[in-house]
Amino acid sequence: MRENYEAIILEDHAFSEQHEIEYALWQLHYRRIEEFRTHCKAALASNGSVTSQNGTMIARPERITKIRSQFKTFLSEATGFYHDLMLKIRAKCGLPLVSFSDNSEGQNIMSGEGNKATMMRKGLISCHRCLIYLGDLSRYKGLYGEGDSKISDFSAASSYYKQASSLWPSSGNPHHQVYFFNSLLPNVVLISQDLWSSIPFPFRCLSICYIVLTCILFISAWNISYLFRG
């Protein structure tokens, strides 16, 4: 199915836009993401334990590790797929195979005229969407990562969102995501470091409550904006 969607996106842009094939392609990945997240939550709720034949609980912490590993492998594979798809779109639409050096190049394409400019503009918007999906994939890797890899994945997600906003500045989605990463995530990292320190800050609970509330507000706003994705 994924290969069929990819072929439509590359060969029939009008049909792809009419039937939202790019979004349908992302949904294939997103459904897998939700499945993995459900498995992770279930494993964490049971502390990775399983029930034996006699009804006793047997600790299986490696079950959580295995699910996380499979999840990260899937996210890495999906990331590679979207990188390849973006290169194919760039080649198909006559766009540079490397990132634009500044915002003006993308803006010139968006405002250009003629058949070539129209094709390039279509490719630019598709690349914009790919970058948002790449940001989402890195964000999920960060959410389920550990240590330095978590910070690295969140940083990669922020970078993808910034690239997406530079390609199509009038789209609000990446700006919204960049704001979240620039304002909230540094606090999350600092608070998590404090929690594991030997002498934690005495009023850390208030900070945690603030971050949780901010996350709830962010997720609510994200869900609303997702309905009007652009």
Summary of the structure (lengths in Angstrom):
residues: 230
radius of gyration: 20.6
end to end distance: 24.0
largest distance: 73.2
contacts: 630
relative contact order: 0.07
helix: 78%
strand: 2%
